[in-house]
Amino acid sequence: MGKTPEKSYINTTVNSSLLKSLKVLAAKESSRLNQLLEEAIQDLLKKYEKKGKKIN
């Protein structure tokens, strides 16, 4: 079996309509909500790295 990446728990609030849209997308894509959130976070980090902003 492959090694599972270490996960951390976060708790936050988001706009209700945004969350509803994300849940619909997850259902359409047969994906988990957290998978889409991780993808969005990765895309956001890449966006800021391209702008020359150091993340770490």
FIKE-512818 format. One record per atom (N, C-alpha, C): residue number from 1; chain; x, y, z; residue in three letters. Coordinates in steps of 0.1 Angstrom, whole numbers, padded with zeros to 4 digits. Last residue first. Layout:
N
   k c     x     y     z   r
 NUM A     X     Y     Z Ala
...
//
This chain:
56
   k c     x     y     z   r
  56 A  0064  0302  0022 Asn
  56 A  0070  0297  0034 Asn
  56 A  0077  0307  0042 Asn
  55 A  0058  0320  0000 Ile
  55 A  0048  0314  0008 Ile
  55 A  0053  0309  0022 Ile
  54 A  0067  0349 -0016 Lys
  54 A  0072  0337 -0009 Lys
  54 A  0061  0332  0001 Lys
  53 A  0055  0361 -0046 Lys
  53 A  0053  0362 -0031 Lys
  53 A  0058  0348 -0025 Lys
  52 A  0053  0361 -0073 Gly
  52 A  0066  0363 -0067 Gly
  52 A  0066  0365 -0052 Gly
  51 A  0031  0352 -0085 Lys
  51 A  0032  0367 -0083 Lys
  51 A  0045  0371 -0076 Lys
  50 A  0034  0325 -0082 Lys
  50 A  0036  0331 -0096 Lys
  50 A  0037  0346 -0095 Lys
  49 A  0025  0322 -0056 Glu
  49 A  0039  0320 -0059 Glu
  49 A  0043  0326 -0073 Glu
  48 A -0002  0327 -0059 Tyr
  48 A  0006  0337 -0052 Tyr
  48 A  0021  0335 -0054 Tyr
  47 A -0009  0304 -0074 Lys
  47 A -0012  0318 -0079 Lys
  47 A -0003  0328 -0072 Lys
  46 A -0002  0284 -0057 Lys
  46 A  0005  0285 -0069 Lys
  46 A  0003  0299 -0075 Lys
  45 A -0022  0288 -0037 Leu
  45 A -0008  0289 -0034 Leu
  45 A  0001  0291 -0046 Leu
  44 A -0045  0283 -0052 Leu
  44 A -0043  0296 -0046 Leu
  44 A -0028  0298 -0043 Leu
  43 A -0042  0255 -0058 Asp
  43 A -0042  0265 -0068 Asp
  43 A -0040  0279 -0063 Asp
  42 A -0043  0245 -0032 Gln
  42 A -0031  0243 -0039 Gln
  42 A -0030  0254 -0051 Gln
  41 A -0069  0252 -0025 Ile
  41 A -0058  0257 -0017 Ile
  41 A -0045  0256 -0025 Ile
  40 A -0083  0236 -0044 Ala
  40 A -0084  0250 -0044 Ala
  40 A -0073  0257 -0037 Ala
  39 A -0076  0210 -0035 Glu
  39 A -0072  0215 -0049 Glu
  39 A -0073  0230 -0050 Glu
  38 A -0088  0210 -0010 Glu
  38 A -0073  0209 -0011 Glu
  38 A -0068  0214 -0025 Glu
  37 A -0115  0212 -0018 Leu
  37 A -0109  0223 -0010 Leu
  37 A -0093  0222 -0011 Leu
  36 A -0118  0188 -0031 Leu
  36 A -0119  0200 -0039 Leu
  36 A -0113  0212 -0031 Leu
  35 A -0114  0171 -0009 Gln
  35 A -0105  0170 -0021 Gln
  35 A -0106  0182 -0029 Gln
  34 A -0135  0177  0008 Asn
  34 A -0121  0181  0012 Asn
  34 A -0111  0179  0000 Asn
  33 A -0157  0167 -0007 Leu
  33 A -0156  0181 -0005 Leu
  33 A -0141  0185 -0001 Leu
  32 A -0149  0141 -0031 Arg
  32 A -0152  0146 -0017 Arg
  32 A -0149  0161 -0016 Arg
  31 A -0167  0135 -0062 Ser
  31 A -0155  0138 -0054 Ser
  31 A -0159  0142 -0040 Ser
  30 A -0183  0135 -0085 Ser
  30 A -0181  0123 -0077 Ser
  30 A -0168  0124 -0068 Ser
  29 A -0189  0159 -0096 Glu
  29 A -0176  0153 -0099 Glu
  29 A -0173  0140 -0092 Glu
  28 A -0214  0164 -0085 Lys
  28 A -0213  0163 -0099 Lys
  28 A -0200  0156 -0104 Lys
  27 A -0206  0167 -0058 Ala
  27 A -0215  0156 -0062 Ala
  27 A -0214  0154 -0077 Ala
  26 A -0189  0189 -0059 Ala
  26 A -0184  0177 -0054 Ala
  26 A -0193  0165 -0059 Ala
  25 A -0208  0208 -0068 Leu
  25 A -0197  0205 -0076 Leu
  25 A -0191  0191 -0072 Leu
  24 A -0224  0209 -0045 Val
  24 A -0230  0205 -0058 Val
  24 A -0219  0201 -0067 Val
  23 A -0206  0219 -0027 Lys
  23 A -0212  0206 -0025 Lys
  23 A -0218  0201 -0037 Lys
  22 A -0201  0245 -0038 Leu
  22 A -0190  0235 -0037 Leu
  22 A -0195  0221 -0035 Leu
  21 A -0226  0256 -0035 Ser
  21 A -0221  0254 -0048 Ser
  21 A -0210  0244 -0048 Ser
  20 A -0227  0257 -0006 Lys
  20 A -0237  0249 -0014 Lys
  20 A -0232  0246 -0028 Lys
  19 A -0206  0274 -0001 Leu
  19 A -0205  0261  0003 Leu
  19 A -0215  0252 -0004 Leu
  18 A -0216  0298 -0012 Leu
  18 A -0204  0292 -0017 Leu
  18 A -0202  0278 -0014 Leu
  17 A -0238  0302  0004 Ser
  17 A -0240  0299 -0010 Ser
  17 A -0228  0293 -0017 Ser
  16 A -0225  0307  0029 Ser
  16 A -0234  0296  0027 Ser
  16 A -0236  0292  0013 Ser
  15 A -0191  0314  0032 Asn
  15 A -0204  0319  0028 Asn
  15 A -0213  0307  0024 Asn
  14 A -0175  0296  0059 Val
  14 A -0175  0301  0046 Val
  14 A -0190  0306  0043 Val
  13 A -0153  0290  0087 Thr
  13 A -0167  0293  0082 Thr
  13 A -0165  0299  0068 Thr
  12 A -0134  0262  0099 Thr
  12 A -0135  0276  0094 Thr
  12 A -0150  0278  0090 Thr
  11 A -0109  0241  0110 Asn
  11 A -0123  0245  0112 Asn
  11 A -0124  0259  0108 Asn
  10 A -0088  0214  0102 Ile
  10 A -0090  0228  0103 Ile
  10 A -0105  0230  0104 Ile
   9 A -0064  0188  0108 Tyr
   9 A -0078  0192  0109 Tyr
   9 A -0079  0208  0109 Tyr
   8 A -0041  0173  0086 Ser
   8 A -0044  0182  0097 Ser
   8 A -0058  0186  0097 Ser
   7 A -0024  0144  0075 Lys
   7 A -0035  0153  0074 Lys
   7 A -0036  0161  0087 Lys
   6 A  0002  0130  0056 Glu
   6 A -0002  0134  0069 Glu
   6 A -0013  0145  0067 Glu
   5 A -0006  0107  0030 Pro
   5 A  0000  0119  0035 Pro
   5 A -0006  0123  0048 Pro
   4 A  0001  0072  0031 Thr
   4 A -0010  0082  0031 Thr
   4 A -0003  0095  0037 Thr
   3 A  0019  0052  0009 Lys
   3 A  0019  0060  0021 Lys
   3 A  0009  0071  0020 Lys
   2 A  0003  0023 -0006 Gly
   2 A  0011  0036 -0006 Gly
   2 A  0010  0043  0007 Gly
   1 A  0008 -0012  0000 Met
   1 A  0000  0000  0000 Met
   1 A  0009  0012  0000 Met
//
